[in-house]
Amino acid sequence: MLSRNNEGLNRLMTGTTTVGIVINDGVVLATDRRVTAGYYIAHRKKGVKIWKIDNHIAATMSGGVADLQKVLDSLTAMAIQYKVDTGKPISVKALANYASLVVFSSRPYVYLVHMILGGWDPDEGPIIYMLDFFGTLTRETEFMSTGSGSPTAFGVLEDGYRKDMSIEDAVRLAVRAVRSAIYHDPGSGEGIDVVTITKEGYREVDSTPYLKELIH
């Protein structure tokens, strides 16, 4: 965690691009794979930035790795415990609110986390939330992007988003948004990971065919 001194917060900001899209049929989450520490590229292989919490919910990761692991471990444990106690999966809204409490309760220190929580809720259908460093939680009705590449990603999302688009088209849009950010942001790179979450559950998607579409 960081102290209340904002100089440390700015100095330790890590680069990345994460995207969340919610449409009628489900949720799409996409991220780049580059792991950075400021302007230093710490990992060029495959930094996993999508965390599967349960078969109906996942989160993107942007911020400090250790802080993210701490918060996401807590969310995963809560989801497991809820299922054991009640026999049914925890709602996306309940888990998002719990995440907000975990981050907010760290004050006067700050967890360096910025994430998108998305999933399929039996009562509310597809849903995504954005959680920031201070525990602020907002429900997003269309799309969200975090990380240093998000300004570029937002431009692509604004241009191509439609609520009634298919899951495949939403994957295509998410890949295009992250790829555009990779081209303009030194903190993003090394490929793209994509998952979809529908009423059928969590599914990892190979981004390669969608990237080839953009090249030709």
N, C-alpha and C positions, 0 to 999 in steps of 0.2 A: 504494500500500500504506500501511497505517497503522503507527504505532510501537507498541511494547508498552504504551503508555499507554492504558488502557481508556476513559479519558475521551473520546478522539478517536473510538473505536469507537461509543460511545453517541451522541455528538453527530452523527455522520454517517450514522446508520442511516436508510435510506430506506423509504418506505411502499410497500406493494404487497400483492397477494394472488396466490399461485400454488397450483395444485392438481395433484396427480398421482394417478391411479386405475389400479390393475392388476386386471384380471378375466381370466377364462379365455380370452377371445377377443382380448385386446390391451390396449393402454395408452391412456389419455386424459390429455392435459395441457391445462390451462386457466389463463389469467391475465387480470387486468384490464389496462388500457392507460395508466393515469395515471403520469406520471413526476414524482417529487418529489425535493426536497432538504430533508430535515427536514420542516418544515411548509409549505415553499414549493412550490407546484405549478409545476414547470418546463416541463411540456409537456402540453397539453390535446388534442392531435390524436390521434395513434396511436403510443404507445410500444410497440414490438414487444418482447415479453418471452419469446417462445419461439424458440429457436435451433435450426434444423435442422442437425445435424451430418452425417448421411448419411440415406439413404432408410429406414433401419431404426432410427434413434436420434435423439433430440432432447433439449433441456434447457430448463427454465424458468429465468428470471433474476430474482434478488432480491438487492439490495445496491448496491455502487458500480458505475456503468456502465463506467468505464474498467477497473476490475479484472476485471469480468465479461468484457469484450471480450478482454482479455489471456488469460484462462484458456480461454475458448471458442475463440479463434483457435488456441491450442495443441492443444486437443482435435480440432478440425477437421483441422488439419495432420497430427496423428497418425493419424486415421482414413483420410485420403487416402494417406499413406505406407504404411500397413499394407496397404491394398488394392492399391497398386502392387507391393509386395514379394511378397505372397502370392496375389494374384488373388481374394481373397475378403474380405468385410466384417469389420471388427474386432468382436469380441464386446462386448456391453454391459458385462459384468463387467470385461473387460480395460480398456476405456476409462474406466470408473468408477474403477478402481484407479489408472490413470494420472492422472486428475483429482485424486485424493486426494494423490498424490505431488507434483504441481505445486503445490498449495495448501500442503501441509505443508512443502515445501522452501523456502518464502519466509521461514520463521522466522529471526530473532526478530521479523520484521515479519509483518503479517497481510494477506492478500487479503480485501477486504470482499465476499465472495461467499457466497451461500446458494442452492443450486440443487437441482432435482430432475432426475435423468437417467433417461429412460425409453425403452424400445424393445422390439423383438421380436428375440429371440436364437434362432438355428436349433436350438441344443441345449437351451436352458432355457425357450423360449417368451417370453411377456410378462414384463417385469421392470422395476422402478424402484428407484433408489437416491437417498438424500438425502446431500448434501455440504454441510458447514458451513464457517465461516470458518477453522477450524484444521486442515482436512483430514480431519476425522472423516467416515467413510463408513459408512452403514448401509443394508442392503437392507430395503425395505418390502414386506410381503406383501399389503397391502390398499390403503392410500392414504396420502398425505402432503400437507401444506400448509405454505407458508413465507410470510414477510412479516408486516406489521403487521395484516393482516386475517385471519390464520390462525386465531386463536381462534374467531371466528365460523364460518369455513369448516369447522373440525373438527367443530363441533356438527352441521352439516348432513350432513357425510360420515358421522359415526357413526350418525346416524339412518337414512340411506337406503342405505348400502352393502350389496351382496350380491355374493359372489364369482361367482355364476352369472348375473349380470345381463347383458343384451345390451349391445353397444357403444353403441347408441342411448340406452339407459337410463343408461349410464355418462356419456355426454355430457350428458344431461339433468341428472343429479346434479351434475356438475362445474359446469355453468352456474348451477344453483341455489346452489351453495356460494359461488361467486365473487360472484354478484349479492347474496347476503345480506351478504357481507363489505363490498361497496361501500356498502350502506345504513348500515353501522355504523362504517366506518373511513374517516377523512378522507384517508388516504394511498392509497386505492384508488378507481378510477372510470374514466370515459370509455369504457365498453364492455368487451366480453369477447372474447378470442381463444381458439379451441379447435382442437386437432389430435388425430387418432387415429393410432396406429401398430399395425398388425396384420401378419400374415404377408404380406399384399398390399403393405405399405409405408406410407409417411407420407402423411397426407391432412389438409388444412385443412378445417375445418367452419364453416359460417356459423351463428353463435349466435342470429341474429335469430328464427327460428321457435321456438326453445326459450324465449327471453325472452318472446315473445308468449304462450306457454302459461302462464307464471307470472303474467302480468298479468290474463288473463281467468279 
